[in-house]
Amino acid sequence: LLGVDTDRDSIAEPAAQGGQVHLTRGARRLTFTYTGVDLRDSDAIRFEYRLDGVDDDWIFAGNAREATYTRVGPGRHTFRVRATGAGGVPSTSVSTLEVVVPPLFHETGAFYLAIALATASLMWGVVRFRMRDAQRRERVLQRAVAERTASLGEALRTVASQADQLRTLDEAK
């Protein structure tokens, strides 16, 4: 027999061999309970378990009949448990339970797409702002150059006029 309990809700019914449990969104702490039957000495049964995608190898649990995992990531995980009887004879079958852990919003592709779009929009806004600012500075500089050119032209005309007056006075002398 194999069952699972989460930090959000309890799943009371034991799952049959190869069963599947869908957790509620946000449930990340899992406690699996399991047992085995040995008519000679059920207290002498030893267990090993693993959660695919979390454990790299089998974990020896001794005669403990519970396995707890915290912070289980999203996805499909298969919990496997196998027993060794009192005489040291391993069970011929492995009990399994598939657990589906739904992702939180920030773990979904939609969230990453939203972040990418927001980043692209922000970058586009910054580039657009900088381009507008550069165009504004260009217009200010063009106006300043035009004013300076006009004032220099006026100064040149004034100097030329004064030079003509000086020549005229010089010739009159």
C-alpha positions as CSV (number, residue, x, y, z in Angstrom):
1,L,0.0,0.0,0.0
2,L,1.2,3.4,-0.9
3,G,-0.2,6.9,-0.1
4,V,0.9,10.6,-0.2
5,D,0.2,13.6,2.1
6,T,1.1,17.2,1.1
7,D,1.5,20.4,3.0
8,R,-1.7,21.8,1.4
9,D,-4.1,18.9,1.6
10,S,-4.2,15.2,2.5
11,I,-4.7,12.5,-0.1
12,A,-6.2,9.8,2.1
13,E,-6.8,7.0,-0.4
14,P,-3.9,4.8,-1.0
15,A,-2.9,4.6,-4.6
16,A,-2.8,1.3,-6.4
17,Q,0.3,0.0,-8.2
18,G,1.0,2.5,-10.9
19,G,-1.5,5.1,-9.6
20,Q,-1.3,8.9,-10.3
21,V,-1.9,11.8,-8.0
22,H,-2.3,15.4,-9.1
23,L,-1.3,17.9,-6.5
24,T,-2.8,21.3,-5.9
25,R,-0.8,24.3,-7.2
26,G,1.8,25.3,-4.6
27,A,2.0,21.9,-2.8
28,R,5.7,21.2,-2.6
29,R,6.2,19.3,0.6
30,L,5.3,15.6,0.1
31,T,5.1,12.8,2.6
32,F,4.8,9.3,1.2
33,T,3.6,6.5,3.5
34,Y,4.0,2.9,2.6
35,T,3.9,-0.5,4.1
36,G,4.5,-4.1,3.3
37,V,3.1,-7.4,4.4
38,D,5.2,-10.3,5.7
39,L,3.1,-12.9,7.5
40,R,6.2,-14.2,9.4
41,D,7.5,-10.9,10.8
42,S,6.1,-7.6,9.4
43,D,8.3,-5.5,11.7
44,A,11.5,-7.0,10.1
45,I,10.6,-5.7,6.6
46,R,13.2,-3.2,5.3
47,F,12.4,-0.6,2.7
48,E,14.2,1.4,0.0
49,Y,12.7,4.3,-1.9
50,R,13.5,6.9,-4.5
51,L,11.7,9.8,-6.1
52,D,12.6,10.0,-9.8
53,G,13.8,13.5,-10.7
54,V,14.8,14.2,-7.1
55,D,16.9,11.2,-5.9
56,D,19.9,10.0,-7.8
57,D,19.9,6.5,-6.2
58,W,17.8,4.4,-3.8
59,I,17.6,5.5,-0.2
60,F,17.7,2.9,2.5
61,A,14.9,3.6,4.9
62,G,15.3,0.6,7.2
63,N,11.9,-0.2,8.8
64,A,10.6,3.4,8.5
65,R,7.4,3.5,6.6
66,E,7.4,7.2,5.6
67,A,9.5,9.4,3.2
68,T,9.2,13.2,3.3
69,Y,10.4,15.6,0.5
70,T,10.4,19.3,0.7
71,R,10.5,21.8,-2.2
72,V,9.7,19.3,-4.9
73,G,10.0,21.0,-8.3
74,P,7.2,21.0,-10.9
75,G,6.7,18.1,-13.3
76,R,5.9,14.5,-13.2
77,H,7.8,12.5,-10.5
78,T,7.5,8.8,-9.9
79,F,7.9,7.6,-6.3
80,R,9.2,4.0,-6.1
81,V,9.5,1.8,-3.0
82,R,10.7,-1.8,-2.7
83,A,10.8,-4.1,0.3
84,T,13.0,-6.8,1.6
85,G,11.4,-9.4,3.8
86,A,12.5,-10.7,7.1
87,G,14.5,-13.5,5.6
88,G,16.4,-11.0,3.4
89,V,14.4,-11.9,0.3
90,P,13.8,-8.9,-1.8
91,S,10.3,-8.3,-3.2
92,T,10.0,-9.1,-6.9
93,S,8.0,-5.9,-7.6
94,V,8.5,-2.2,-7.0
95,S,5.5,-0.2,-6.0
96,T,5.2,3.1,-7.8
97,L,3.1,6.2,-7.6
98,E,3.2,9.0,-10.1
99,V,2.9,12.5,-8.6
100,V,2.1,15.5,-10.9
101,V,3.3,18.8,-9.3
102,P,1.8,21.7,-11.2
103,P,4.1,24.7,-11.7
104,L,3.6,28.0,-10.0
105,F,2.9,31.0,-12.3
106,H,6.6,32.1,-12.1
107,E,7.7,28.7,-13.2
108,T,5.6,28.6,-16.4
109,G,6.6,29.5,-20.0
110,A,3.9,32.2,-20.0
111,F,5.7,34.0,-17.2
112,Y,9.1,33.8,-19.0
113,L,7.4,35.1,-22.2
114,A,5.9,37.9,-20.2
115,I,9.3,38.8,-18.7
116,A,10.9,38.7,-22.1
117,L,8.2,40.9,-23.6
118,A,8.5,43.3,-20.7
119,T,12.3,43.5,-21.0
120,A,12.0,44.0,-24.8
121,S,9.4,46.7,-24.3
122,L,11.6,48.4,-21.7
123,M,14.7,48.3,-23.9
124,W,12.6,49.6,-26.9
125,G,11.4,52.5,-24.7
126,V,14.9,53.3,-23.5
127,V,16.2,53.3,-27.1
128,R,13.3,55.4,-28.3
129,F,13.8,57.9,-25.4
130,R,17.5,58.2,-26.2
131,M,16.8,58.7,-29.9
132,R,14.2,61.4,-29.1
133,D,16.7,63.1,-26.8
134,A,19.4,62.9,-29.4
135,Q,17.1,64.5,-32.0
136,R,16.1,67.2,-29.6
137,R,19.8,68.0,-28.8
138,E,20.5,68.0,-32.6
139,R,17.7,70.6,-33.2
140,V,19.0,72.7,-30.3
141,L,22.5,72.6,-31.7
142,Q,21.3,73.4,-35.3
143,R,19.4,76.4,-33.9
144,A,22.5,77.5,-32.0
145,V,24.7,77.1,-35.1
146,A,22.2,79.0,-37.2
147,E,22.1,81.9,-34.6
148,R,25.9,81.9,-34.3
149,T,26.2,81.9,-38.1
150,A,23.7,84.8,-38.4
151,S,25.6,86.8,-35.7
152,L,28.9,86.1,-37.4
153,G,27.4,87.2,-40.7
154,E,26.2,90.4,-39.1
155,A,29.6,90.9,-37.5
156,L,31.3,90.4,-40.9
157,R,29.0,92.8,-42.5
158,T,29.7,95.3,-39.7
159,V,33.4,94.9,-40.0
160,A,33.2,95.2,-43.8
161,S,31.1,98.3,-43.5
162,Q,33.6,99.8,-41.0
163,A,36.5,98.8,-43.3
164,D,34.7,100.6,-46.2
165,Q,34.2,103.7,-44.0
166,L,37.8,103.7,-43.0
167,R,38.9,103.4,-46.6
168,T,36.6,106.2,-47.6
169,L,38.0,108.3,-44.7
170,D,41.5,107.4,-45.7
171,E,40.9,108.4,-49.3
172,A,39.3,111.6,-48.2
173,K,42.4,112.5,-46.2
